[in-house]
Amino acid sequence: MKLSLTFDIEMCTNFPYWSDVWDHRKGAIDEQTRRHIEQLADLALELGVRFQWFVLGAAVQADDIAYLRRLVGEGHAVGNHTYHHVNVKAQRFEDLQIVYNQDPLKLRGAATPLDVIADEISATSDLLEHHLGTRPRGFRTPGGFGNGLQDAPAVQGLLQQHGFAYCSGHYDCELPTERPFDWSELERGVGESVRALQPYRYPNGLPEIPMMGISDIHAYRVRDLDRGEFTRLLEHGIHVAAQEDLTFSVLLHPQVQACRDPHGGMVRRLVEKALSLGGEVVTNDQIAAAVG
């Protein structure tokens, strides 16, 4: 089995609670989150593994990006997450991201929302190359979609034009919503997500590496799980992947983990569990290379 722990580096406000103020400052990475990313890099070095990161272009233009340079220097995979965390399926300008509603001049005379999305993707890849010395191989859509990009062939084509080796935009995990939870149903939902969302190709040939199981936002904000409960569900996903020789690509956010798992204990436990079951800890970039 292959375990990929993926981290979206994006906004800090409004995380991890619904009640926090959401000011849409995507890419405003605070010191606590930067420190946590450094801790995760320390952990990866200790355990001899690498993680997958997806970064907003806005975050790359911050004053302090030493933590990002470290990730690249130590062999982690860094992918493109757009510049402002835009909705890549937007059909109207007002559905792209609130920053464009607040400042329409940012649209720069774009004819269609797809033009804006293309500019966001291109700018982010250029910034990663210029400031970090790496050209991203992977792209993650802001937000996950229950059907991935199946209904967005233009976006599939755009990603191919920009040379991406894969997209990660498919997320679907059906779980009970009300406490007390039936744990067998929770585990069944995570297992079904892992089995159903294995890497595949879109009709145009673009590989998709879905986000499997349950994300930290889904666990903490939507289901109100505690860290132990969340860890238990991810460990179940690892067991399913190990038993059936599957890939398990997990979606996490450092700004959420910094609040709920400040010392990285859960990440350590997941890595050690996968290795103890004979699995590999890889990046999405490596999974895409194996897809061919």
Secondary structure per residue as TSV (DSSP state, phi and psi in degrees):
chain	resnum	aa	ss	phi	psi
A	1	M	-	360.0	157.5
A	2	K	E	-123.5	128.4
A	3	L	E	-110.3	124.2
A	4	S	E	-117.6	117.7
A	5	L	E	-96.1	113.7
A	6	T	E	-111.9	141.2
A	7	F	E	-128.7	123.6
A	8	D	E	-92.1	115.6
A	9	I	E	-92.5	106.0
A	10	E	-	-144.3	-129.5
A	11	M	-	-78.9	158.5
A	12	C	-	-109.5	-36.6
A	13	T	T	-68.1	150.8
A	14	N	T	75.3	9.4
A	15	F	-	-121.9	140.8
A	16	P	S	-97.6	11.3
A	17	Y	-	-109.0	145.3
A	18	W	T	-61.4	-29.9
A	19	S	T	-76.8	-13.3
A	20	D	S	-68.7	154.0
A	21	V	-	-68.3	130.9
A	22	W	-	-105.2	102.4
A	23	D	-	-103.9	6.6
A	24	H	-	61.1	28.7
A	25	R	-	-83.9	68.2
A	26	K	T	-62.6	133.4
A	27	G	T	90.1	-1.2
A	28	A	-	-82.5	80.9
A	29	I	-	-85.0	120.0
A	30	D	-	-87.6	171.9
A	31	E	H	-63.0	-38.5
A	32	Q	H	-59.8	-42.6
A	33	T	H	-69.4	-41.1
A	34	R	H	-60.0	-43.7
A	35	R	H	-61.9	-39.6
A	36	H	H	-66.2	-39.4
A	37	I	H	-62.1	-39.2
A	38	E	H	-62.3	-40.0
A	39	Q	H	-62.6	-40.5
A	40	L	H	-66.3	-36.0
A	41	A	H	-65.4	-40.0
A	42	D	H	-59.7	-44.5
A	43	L	H	-62.7	-43.3
A	44	A	H	-60.7	-41.7
A	45	L	H	-61.7	-44.9
A	46	E	H	-60.9	-41.8
A	47	L	H	-90.1	-6.5
A	48	G	T	71.5	37.3
A	49	V	-	-128.0	171.7
A	50	R	-	-130.1	149.1
A	51	F	-	-111.2	166.1
A	52	Q	E	-105.3	129.6
A	53	W	E	-122.8	142.7
A	54	F	E	-123.1	128.5
A	55	V	E	-123.4	140.7
A	56	L	-	-78.4	143.0
A	57	G	H	-58.5	-35.4
A	58	A	H	-60.9	-34.2
A	59	A	H	-70.1	-31.1
A	60	V	H	-71.2	-22.7
A	61	Q	T	-92.0	10.0
A	62	A	S	-73.0	166.3
A	63	D	S	-68.6	-38.4
A	64	D	-	-111.0	102.7
A	65	I	-	-122.2	21.4
A	66	A	H	-58.7	-35.1
A	67	Y	H	-65.9	-33.0
A	68	L	H	-72.1	-40.9
A	69	R	H	-61.7	-35.8
A	70	R	H	-63.9	-43.8
A	71	L	H	-56.9	-47.2
A	72	V	H	-65.0	-43.6
A	73	G	H	-62.7	-27.7
A	74	E	T	-98.5	12.7
A	75	G	T	88.3	11.0
A	76	H	-	-73.2	157.6
A	77	A	E	-94.3	129.8
A	78	V	E	-121.6	121.4
A	79	G	E	-113.9	176.4
A	80	N	E	-92.7	133.5
A	81	H	-	-126.1	22.8
A	82	T	-	72.0	174.4
A	83	Y	S	-85.9	-48.1
A	84	H	S	-110.0	10.3
A	85	H	-	66.9	56.5
A	86	V	-	-89.3	158.3
A	87	N	-	-79.6	108.4
A	88	V	T	-74.7	-7.8
A	89	K	T	-100.5	6.7
A	90	A	-	-59.4	132.5
A	91	Q	S	-103.7	-9.7
A	92	R	S	-129.4	148.0
A	93	F	G	-57.0	-38.6
A	94	E	G	-68.9	-11.8
A	95	D	G	-97.2	0.6
A	96	L	T	-69.3	-60.5
A	97	Q	-	-174.7	146.7
A	98	I	H	-61.7	-24.8
A	99	V	H	-61.9	-30.4
A	100	Y	H	-76.6	-27.1
A	101	N	H	-73.1	-37.5
A	102	Q	H	-72.7	-31.2
A	103	D	-	-138.9	82.0
A	104	P	G	-58.9	-19.6
A	105	L	G	-63.7	-21.1
A	106	K	G	-65.2	-19.7
A	107	L	G	-70.2	-22.3
A	108	R	T	51.2	39.7
A	109	G	T	73.2	20.0
A	110	A	-	-60.3	140.3
A	111	A	S	-79.7	-33.1
A	112	T	S	-141.2	160.2
A	113	P	H	-57.7	-33.6
A	114	L	H	-62.8	-32.2
A	115	D	H	-62.6	-41.3
A	116	V	H	-65.7	-44.1
A	117	I	H	-60.2	-43.0
A	118	A	H	-61.6	-42.1
A	119	D	H	-64.2	-41.1
A	120	E	H	-61.0	-45.3
A	121	I	H	-66.5	-47.1
A	122	S	H	-61.9	-45.0
A	123	A	H	-61.7	-41.0
A	124	T	H	-67.0	-44.7
A	125	S	H	-61.1	-40.9
A	126	D	H	-65.0	-40.4
A	127	L	H	-66.0	-41.2
A	128	L	I	-62.0	-40.8
A	129	E	I	-69.2	-43.3
A	130	H	I	-69.4	-46.3
A	131	H	I	-91.0	-27.7
A	132	L	I	-114.8	-9.5
A	133	G	S	73.7	23.2
A	134	T	-	-136.2	138.5
A	135	R	-	-98.1	121.6
A	136	P	-	-65.3	137.0
A	137	R	-	-92.6	-25.5
A	138	G	E	-117.9	155.1
A	139	F	E	-129.4	131.5
A	140	R	E	-114.7	130.3
A	141	T	E	-71.5	136.3
A	142	P	E	-61.3	124.0
A	143	G	E	76.6	152.4
A	144	G	E	-107.3	154.2
A	145	F	E	-119.1	140.0
A	146	G	T	-63.9	-18.3
A	147	N	T	-122.4	18.6
A	148	G	T	59.1	-133.6
A	149	L	T	-106.2	23.7
A	150	Q	T	-57.4	-35.8
A	151	D	T	-98.0	16.9
A	152	A	-	-132.4	63.0
A	153	P	H	-60.2	-30.6
A	154	A	H	-64.8	-36.9
A	155	V	H	-71.4	-39.7
A	156	Q	H	-54.7	-48.1
A	157	G	H	-63.5	-38.7
A	158	L	H	-61.1	-43.3
A	159	L	H	-65.8	-38.2
A	160	Q	H	-64.5	-41.5
A	161	Q	H	-60.7	-32.8
A	162	H	T	-86.4	4.3
A	163	G	T	81.7	19.0
A	164	F	-	-73.6	140.4
A	165	A	S	-79.7	-18.7
A	166	Y	E	-168.0	164.7
A	167	C	E	-118.4	150.1
A	168	S	E	-127.2	96.0
A	169	G	E	-139.8	1.0
A	170	H	E	-102.0	120.0
A	171	Y	B	-139.3	127.8
A	172	D	-	-158.8	117.5
A	173	C	-	-146.5	105.7
A	174	E	-	-88.0	116.1
A	175	L	-	-134.6	156.6
A	176	P	-	-59.1	152.7
A	177	T	-	-109.4	-21.2
A	178	E	S	-109.7	135.9
A	179	R	S	-78.2	153.9
A	180	P	S	-73.0	137.6
A	181	F	-	-75.6	146.0
A	182	D	-	-87.9	107.2
A	183	W	H	-64.6	-29.5
A	184	S	H	-64.8	-34.0
A	185	E	H	-72.6	-38.7
A	186	L	H	-61.2	-46.9
A	187	E	H	-66.6	-37.4
A	188	R	H	-61.7	-43.0
A	189	G	H	-63.0	-42.9
A	190	V	H	-65.3	-44.1
A	191	G	H	-61.2	-41.2
A	192	E	H	-65.5	-37.3
A	193	S	H	-63.4	-44.5
A	194	V	H	-61.7	-44.6
A	195	R	H	-67.5	-40.7
A	196	A	H	-79.0	-27.1
A	197	L	T	-106.2	43.6
A	198	Q	-	-73.6	156.3
A	199	P	-	-53.4	141.6
A	200	Y	E	-151.4	-179.8
A	201	R	E	-116.8	143.7
A	202	Y	-	-74.9	166.2
A	203	P	T	-54.3	-29.4
A	204	N	T	-85.4	2.5
A	205	G	S	98.2	-10.6
A	206	L	-	-66.5	123.7
A	207	P	E	-69.2	143.6
A	208	E	E	-117.9	127.9
A	209	I	-	-114.8	97.4
A	210	P	-	-66.2	163.8
A	211	M	B	-90.6	117.0
A	212	M	-	-107.0	160.2
A	213	G	S	71.5	-137.5
A	214	I	-	-123.4	131.8
A	215	S	-	-79.6	165.8
A	216	D	H	-66.5	-36.9
A	217	I	H	-65.0	-44.2
A	218	H	I	-61.2	-41.4
A	219	A	I	-68.9	-49.7
A	220	Y	I	-84.2	-41.2
A	221	R	I	-92.2	-39.4
A	222	V	I	-85.3	-43.6
A	223	R	S	-99.0	-10.2
A	224	D	-	55.9	42.1
A	225	L	-	-80.3	156.5
A	226	D	-	-92.7	174.8
A	227	R	H	-61.6	-39.5
A	228	G	H	-64.1	-40.1
A	229	E	H	-66.6	-42.8
A	230	F	H	-62.6	-45.1
A	231	T	H	-59.8	-43.0
A	232	R	H	-58.9	-41.8
A	233	L	H	-68.1	-40.5
A	234	L	H	-67.7	-36.4
A	235	E	H	-63.4	-36.2
A	236	H	H	-62.9	-41.7
A	237	G	H	-60.1	-38.7
A	238	I	H	-64.6	-41.5
A	239	H	H	-62.2	-43.5
A	240	V	H	-61.3	-46.1
A	241	A	H	-63.2	-39.1
A	242	A	H	-68.6	-43.0
A	243	Q	H	-65.3	-32.7
A	244	E	H	-111.5	10.3
A	245	D	T	53.2	57.3
A	246	L	-	-113.6	171.3
A	247	T	E	-93.9	142.0
A	248	F	E	-131.1	105.0
A	249	S	E	-107.0	115.3
A	250	V	E	-103.0	137.9
A	251	L	E	-98.6	120.2
A	252	L	E	-132.4	164.8
A	253	H	-	-132.0	122.3
A	254	P	H	-58.9	-32.4
A	255	Q	H	-69.3	-26.5
A	256	V	H	-81.0	-45.3
A	257	Q	H	-62.6	-34.2
A	258	A	H	-60.7	-30.8
A	259	C	H	-82.6	-42.8
A	260	R	H	-96.8	-22.1
A	261	D	-	-142.3	61.9
A	262	P	T	-60.5	-23.7
A	263	H	T	-102.3	4.9
A	264	G	-	74.1	18.8
A	265	G	H	-62.2	-38.1
A	266	M	H	-67.8	-42.6
A	267	V	H	-62.2	-43.7
A	268	R	H	-57.5	-46.3
A	269	R	H	-62.4	-40.6
A	270	L	H	-66.3	-43.4
A	271	V	H	-61.9	-47.9
A	272	E	H	-65.6	-34.8
A	273	K	H	-64.2	-46.9
A	274	A	H	-60.9	-44.8
A	275	L	H	-66.0	-37.5
A	276	S	H	-66.4	-24.2
A	277	L	T	-94.0	11.9
A	278	G	T	83.3	13.4
A	279	G	-	-88.0	174.6
A	280	E	E	-113.4	146.5
A	281	V	E	-104.5	116.0
A	282	V	-	-130.4	177.8
A	283	T	-	-104.4	163.5
A	284	N	H	-61.3	-34.1
A	285	D	H	-56.9	-42.7
A	286	Q	H	-68.7	-38.2
A	287	I	H	-61.9	-43.2
A	288	A	H	-62.6	-38.0
A	289	A	H	-63.7	-34.2
A	290	A	H	-73.7	-30.8
A	291	V	H	-63.7	-32.7
A	292	G	-	91.6	360.0
